[in-house]
Every structure is written in structure tokens, then in C-alpha cells.
């Protein structure tokens, strides 16, 4: 195969829900001259992906699938990522951009550094989107629309590689969110992995009750909504919990404390406190649903033609000569990490980051209490 065609190839390793949906999004963009190759350990999945139009062709030999590709997307369960990296490493072309879609990042970033050759660029990725139903049959091009897509560049990743992944994210319709790998795992543990565990725990607890036959007949939309995630792919769930153990333990302990607080309000008949808790949660959740927090993208980055940018990066960086350095945050991350290495200072451990997270939460809580006390003090006597 000649180089001009090879560098316009994107290979997706793992053609399930996420890999298949990325393939469909790329195909929907109708990028001229781009070939999308799919590989899956289960051959039937790759064949199905080809028939559904998520990929141009299935390649059942993994080395041949990645040979000459300009980008390789690893969309397999977390515990399979290291093995895939080891298998593809000898066949990657110089300058290839490698990214993944797994739900945890610190382990994956370390595996990439240990396993992949130095002449490729690894950019960790995690689209904050999915379904409880796994598999290519449930893939859809619109899966990522409006969703956050976490990006964790390796320290030595080139600006061109970062921009390439940005192009992929934009084509998928997602919002890029640059984040430190360990910070990602702590926060994903809270908003993604904890709900998965709580959903599973609730269903398992009630299903094991001797009264399940009667309770099951009463279970309706509320129960189904809360336990929906218990239907998730067990291999995916196991990989998430295994590779994000410390963060998940932290959030589970926080959840236990919160449940104890609710229990104590019930035991002590603190009806006003319960009502206030429910009202506050309702108001704040509705506010979150109306206007979720967002990190603003640089205007220059937002205006880039994502499809053309992606193709240009894959064919050797023709566009890269005329664009500014990629996002400020990846640059600052690299500079910060380089400075830490030069100064001989170590980075904070995961435990220290969790402790800092707890400290910030406590400070915010204390500030709210102080503001409430101040407001109560300032009220006229007839209002107190």
C-alpha cells in the first residue's frame, strides 16, 4: 500500500458500542479519502460493523489492521488495553496517533508509556457517553453529541497529535475536556463509576431478598431508572472497578456517610431537615440539567474545520504548519510536569489528590454554613 493511502487510514480496535459509534460518526462526516478499518477479537462484531456501515472493511489480523494507519483508536474494555498495546506496538508506523476510549486513565497512560514505541503519540481519551446495552447493534453516530470527551495527552505527545484527536472529538459532536489522568479518575469515579456500583448494589440487595417475588411485581419506573446501569457489560464494570479502586473506595465511603446522614434524619424525625434536603437537591439538579458546567474552548480551536483538520494531521501535518499551538491546558500540563522533573519535585499521589478534594468540599460546606448564619443574623427580628 502506498504511503498516501496508508496515512489516511483510521483503525478502530474494538467494534462494540463505543468503537462502532465512533466509526459511524466518522462515516457520517464523509471525509474524502479516509479509510476506516475495524478489528475485533470477536470476528462477528467486526463483520457486523462492516455491514452496518461503521467501518469500510473488517481486518481480522490485528497487525495488518494497524500497519500504516495514521490513527489507531483502542475501544476495548480497560483490562484488555495493555494486551492490545503490546500486540500492536511492533507494527505501528512512525508518528501514528494512538488514542483509547476507556473509563479510567491513570493505568492506561502508564501502560502506554511502558508499552508503546517512542516514535508514536499517545493521547488518552474517554467519551462521557454510553448505554447500558453493549455491542455494535446499539451503536449510533449521535451517541457523543453534546457530551464531554476527556482528553489526556501523554507528556511527550506532539501538538499535531493533540490536534488530531481534537478533530476526532469535534467530528463526533462532543465537547473536548482536557484533564489530568488522576484527576479524571477521581471525578469519573464520582459521576460515572459510583452510580454504576450503586445501581448494581441496589438491584443485588433487593433481588436476594426472600420477598423479591412480591417486590418484583411492584417494581416500576423508579426502580428501573435507578437500577438501569446494573444491566451494563460485566467485563466493562469489572475493568473500571479494578483500575480505579482507590477513587471508588473514596466515593463509596463518602456515600456511606451521606446515607448515614439520611438515616439519622429519619431516626430523629428531623422532618424539616429532610424536606430542606429534598428541596435543595431538586432545585440544584434542575439547575444542573438546564445549564451544566462547561469549560470554555478557545475560539480559535472551536473554529477549526474538524474534518479537514483530522485529515490534514493524518497526512503529515499540512494544516499544522499554519495553526497555533494546541490547547493551552495540555501545554501547561507538559510544562508543569517537565518543571517538576527538573526541580526534582514529585507529583501528588492519588491519596493526596483525594485528600485535597475532600478539603475543598469541606471548605465550600463551611463557607455555605457561614453565609447562612450571616444571613440569619442580618434578618429583622420579625423575620427570625
FENFENSUL-V113655 format. One line per field, one symbol per residue. phi: phi as a letter, one per 30 degrees, with the letter a starting at -180 (. if undefined). burial: # if it has 9 or more other ideal C-beta (glycine too) atoms within 8 Angstrom, else .. A space follows every 10 residues. Layout:
# FENFENSUL-V113655
phi = ???
burial = ???
This chain:
# FENFENSUL-V113655
phi = .ddddddccc cccjcceddd dddddddddh ddiccccbbb ededdddddd ddidbdacbd cdeddcdidd bbccbbeedc deddeddced cdddieccbb bddbbddddd ddddcddddc ccbdbaddal bdccjddcda dceceicdbd bbddecdddd dddddedddd ddiccdbdad eddedddded cbddeddddd ddddddddde ceeddedddb ddddddcedd ddeedddddd ddcbedddde dddddedddd ddeddddchd dddddddddd dddddddddd bddbcddded dddddddddd ddddcjiddd dccdededde dddddddddd dddicddedd ddddeddded dddddddddd ddddddddde edcd
burial = ....###### ########## #######.#. #..####### ....###### .#.##..##. .##.###### ########## ##.##..##. .##..##### #########. ###.##...# ########.. .#.###.##. ..##..#.## ####..#..# ########## #########. ########## .######### .###.#.... .#..#..... ...#..#### .#...##### ####.###.# ##..#..... .#.###...# ...#..#... .......#.. .......... #..#.##### #####.#.## ..#..##..# #.##..##.# .........# ..##.##... .......... .......... ....
